[in-house]
């Protein structure tokens, strides 16, 4: 049975399973309001990441974004389409969602992303192309900050039990480790770091430069122009040739 505050929850927040767990925030003190806001923002953080990855793929399909997105699709499919239907465990009483709750999809997503960031920091070179991007450090720090808050928010917003949250975190961890070590074990690390793309670009640039230099300094002997004037060519006297 839904709690009374679920009906008054904002439509988008209800669709994202991120309704605040307070009947009337207007009567709450500033501390409770800020805490509830933090839980709500943390709860919608996975959807913000999905939008970010989608925008990144539309802008340019880098190896890193392609691999992370592909692994996340696998993780979500395993969690939402397979495991939840197998366990078919209900959410806590009063939850604003009627779907099954074991394992927690939000917690699985956040655990996957946090584990992936840690593995990147350990195994991926600091000279990787994506680590040189302008906003990489700031975005990474935001991800590290919010990822642990996502599972916590699921409990305080009354969407999952502790067991459901822990199960989701374990699944997300194992999917991330499996995908990442497949990447390293199969030798795709240089592709992921962007080094192969950089080498290809440098090769193309060097070939272009070589072509330009060849055009600027031709190797063929210059052609002898024929005398097309009306004046005859003056012969050189033999006595001058002897000199």
C-alpha positions as CSV (number, residue, x, y, z in Angstrom):
1,X,0.0,0.0,0.0
2,X,1.3,3.4,-1.0
3,X,2.0,6.1,1.7
4,X,-0.3,9.2,1.6
5,X,2.5,11.4,0.3
6,X,3.0,9.4,-2.8
7,X,-0.1,10.9,-4.4
8,X,1.3,14.4,-4.0
9,X,4.7,13.5,-5.3
10,X,5.9,15.4,-8.4
11,X,5.1,13.4,-11.5
12,X,8.6,13.2,-12.8
13,X,10.0,12.2,-9.4
14,X,7.4,9.5,-9.1
15,X,8.3,8.1,-12.6
16,X,12.0,8.1,-11.6
17,X,11.2,6.3,-8.2
18,X,12.7,9.3,-6.3
19,X,9.8,10.7,-4.3
20,X,10.9,12.4,-1.0
21,X,9.8,10.5,2.1
22,X,8.2,13.4,3.8
23,X,4.4,14.1,3.8
24,X,4.7,17.9,3.7
25,X,8.1,19.4,3.1
26,X,6.7,22.9,3.6
27,X,6.3,22.3,7.3
28,X,9.7,20.6,7.7
29,X,12.7,22.5,9.1
30,X,15.6,23.5,6.9
31,X,17.7,20.6,7.9
32,X,15.1,18.0,7.0
33,X,14.4,19.8,3.8
34,X,18.1,19.8,2.8
35,X,18.5,16.1,3.7
36,X,15.5,15.1,1.7
37,X,16.8,17.2,-1.2
38,X,20.1,15.4,-1.0
39,X,18.4,12.0,-1.1
40,X,16.2,12.9,-4.0
41,X,19.2,14.3,-6.0
42,X,21.2,11.2,-5.2
43,X,18.3,9.0,-6.3
44,X,18.0,10.6,-9.7
45,X,21.8,10.6,-10.2
46,X,21.8,7.4,-12.3
47,X,19.4,9.0,-14.7
48,X,21.6,12.1,-15.0
49,X,24.5,9.8,-15.8
50,X,22.4,8.0,-18.5
51,X,21.6,11.4,-20.1
52,X,25.3,12.4,-19.9
53,X,26.4,9.2,-21.6
54,X,23.8,9.6,-24.3
55,X,24.8,13.1,-25.0
56,X,28.5,12.0,-25.1
57,X,27.7,9.2,-27.6
58,X,25.8,11.7,-29.9
59,X,28.8,14.1,-29.8
60,X,31.5,11.5,-30.4
61,X,31.6,7.7,-29.9
62,X,34.8,7.4,-27.9
63,X,36.0,3.9,-26.9
64,X,35.5,4.7,-23.2
65,X,31.9,5.9,-23.5
66,X,31.0,3.0,-25.8
67,X,32.4,0.4,-23.4
68,X,30.9,1.9,-20.2
69,X,27.5,2.3,-21.9
70,X,27.6,-1.3,-23.2
71,X,28.4,-2.7,-19.8
72,X,25.7,-0.7,-18.1
73,X,23.2,-2.0,-20.6
74,X,24.2,-5.5,-19.6
75,X,24.0,-4.6,-15.9
76,X,20.6,-3.1,-16.2
77,X,19.2,-6.0,-18.3
78,X,20.5,-8.6,-15.8
79,X,19.2,-6.7,-12.8
80,X,15.8,-5.5,-14.1
81,X,14.7,-8.1,-16.6
82,X,16.1,-11.3,-15.1
83,X,16.9,-11.1,-11.4
84,X,13.9,-9.0,-10.3
85,X,11.5,-11.4,-12.0
86,X,13.3,-14.4,-10.6
87,X,13.2,-13.2,-6.9
88,X,9.9,-11.3,-7.3
89,X,10.3,-9.7,-3.8
90,X,8.1,-6.7,-2.9
91,X,9.3,-3.4,-1.9
92,X,9.0,-2.0,1.7
93,X,5.5,-1.2,2.9
94,X,4.5,2.4,1.9
95,X,6.9,2.5,-1.0
96,X,5.8,4.8,-3.9
97,X,6.7,2.1,-6.4
98,X,4.8,-1.1,-7.2
99,X,7.5,-3.0,-9.0
100,X,9.7,-5.7,-7.5
101,X,12.5,-4.6,-5.3
102,X,15.2,-7.3,-5.2
103,X,17.9,-6.4,-6.2
104,X,17.9,-2.6,-6.1
105,X,18.5,-1.3,-9.6
106,X,19.7,2.1,-8.4
107,X,22.2,0.5,-6.0
108,X,23.5,-1.8,-8.7
109,X,24.0,1.0,-11.1
110,X,25.8,3.2,-8.5
111,X,28.0,0.3,-7.4
112,X,28.9,-0.5,-11.0
113,X,29.9,3.1,-11.7
114,X,31.9,3.5,-8.5
115,X,33.8,0.3,-9.0
116,X,34.5,1.3,-12.6
117,X,36.0,4.7,-11.5
118,X,38.2,2.9,-9.0
119,X,39.5,0.4,-11.5
120,X,40.2,3.2,-14.0
121,X,42.2,5.0,-11.4
122,X,44.3,1.8,-10.7
123,X,44.8,0.3,-14.1
124,X,44.4,3.0,-16.7
125,X,47.4,5.2,-17.5
126,X,47.3,8.8,-16.5
127,X,48.3,9.6,-20.1
128,X,45.0,8.2,-21.4
129,X,43.3,10.6,-23.8
130,X,40.1,10.9,-21.7
131,X,42.0,11.7,-18.6
132,X,43.4,14.8,-20.3
133,X,40.0,16.2,-21.0
134,X,39.2,19.5,-19.4
135,X,36.4,18.4,-17.1
136,X,37.4,14.8,-16.4
137,X,38.6,15.4,-12.8
138,X,35.5,17.4,-11.8
139,X,33.1,14.9,-13.3
140,X,35.0,12.0,-11.7
141,X,34.9,13.6,-8.3
142,X,31.1,14.2,-8.7
143,X,30.7,10.6,-9.5
144,X,32.7,9.5,-6.5
145,X,30.7,11.7,-4.3
146,X,27.2,10.7,-5.4
147,X,27.7,7.0,-6.1
148,X,27.8,6.0,-2.4
149,X,24.8,8.2,-1.6
150,X,22.6,6.5,-4.1
151,X,22.1,3.2,-2.1
152,X,21.7,5.2,1.1
153,X,19.0,7.3,-0.5
154,X,17.1,4.2,-1.6
155,X,16.7,3.2,2.1
156,X,15.7,6.6,3.4
157,X,13.3,7.3,0.6
158,X,11.7,3.9,1.5
159,X,12.1,2.3,-1.9
160,X,14.3,-0.7,-0.8
161,X,15.2,-2.8,2.2
162,X,18.8,-3.2,3.3
163,X,18.9,-6.7,1.8
164,X,17.7,-5.4,-1.6
165,X,20.2,-2.6,-1.5
166,X,23.1,-4.9,-0.6
167,X,22.1,-7.4,-3.3
168,X,22.1,-4.6,-5.9
169,X,25.5,-3.4,-4.8
170,X,27.1,-6.9,-5.0
171,X,25.7,-7.4,-8.6
172,X,26.9,-4.0,-9.8
173,X,30.4,-4.7,-8.4
174,X,30.7,-8.1,-10.1
175,X,29.4,-6.8,-13.4
176,X,31.9,-4.0,-13.4
177,X,34.8,-6.2,-12.4
178,X,33.9,-8.8,-15.0
179,X,33.7,-6.2,-17.8
180,X,36.8,-4.4,-16.8
181,X,39.0,-7.4,-16.5
182,X,37.7,-8.7,-19.8
183,X,38.9,-5.4,-21.3
184,X,42.4,-5.7,-19.7
185,X,42.7,-9.5,-20.3
186,X,41.8,-9.3,-24.0
187,X,44.4,-6.5,-24.6
188,X,42.0,-3.7,-25.4
189,X,43.6,-1.3,-22.9
190,X,45.4,0.8,-25.5
191,X,42.1,1.1,-27.5
192,X,40.2,2.1,-24.4
193,X,42.9,4.7,-23.4
194,X,42.7,6.2,-26.9
195,X,46.3,5.5,-27.7
196,X,45.5,3.6,-30.9
197,X,43.3,6.5,-32.1
198,X,46.1,8.9,-31.2
199,X,48.7,6.9,-33.1
200,X,46.4,6.7,-36.1
201,X,45.8,10.5,-36.1
202,X,49.6,11.0,-35.8
203,X,50.2,8.7,-38.7
204,X,47.7,10.5,-40.9
205,X,49.2,13.8,-39.9
206,X,52.7,12.7,-40.8
207,X,51.5,11.3,-44.2
208,X,49.8,14.6,-44.9
209,X,52.9,16.5,-44.0
210,X,55.0,14.3,-46.2
211,X,52.7,14.9,-49.1
212,X,52.9,18.7,-48.6
213,X,56.7,18.6,-48.4
214,X,56.8,16.5,-51.6
215,X,54.7,19.1,-53.4
216,X,56.8,21.9,-52.1
217,X,60.1,20.3,-53.1
218,X,59.5,18.3,-56.3
219,X,61.9,15.5,-57.0
220,X,61.4,15.5,-60.8
221,X,63.9,17.4,-63.0
222,X,62.4,20.7,-64.4
223,X,61.3,20.5,-67.9
224,X,63.4,22.4,-70.6
225,X,61.3,25.0,-72.2
226,X,61.4,25.2,-76.0
227,X,62.4,28.5,-77.7
228,X,59.1,29.6,-79.3
229,X,60.3,33.2,-80.1
230,X,60.8,34.4,-83.6
231,X,64.5,35.2,-82.9
232,X,66.9,32.4,-83.9
233,X,69.2,30.9,-81.2
234,X,72.6,32.6,-81.4
235,X,75.4,30.1,-81.9
236,X,78.5,30.4,-79.8
237,X,81.7,30.9,-81.8
238,X,84.2,28.0,-81.7
239,X,87.0,30.2,-80.3
240,X,84.9,31.0,-77.2
241,X,84.1,27.4,-76.7
242,X,87.8,26.6,-76.6
243,X,88.2,29.1,-73.7
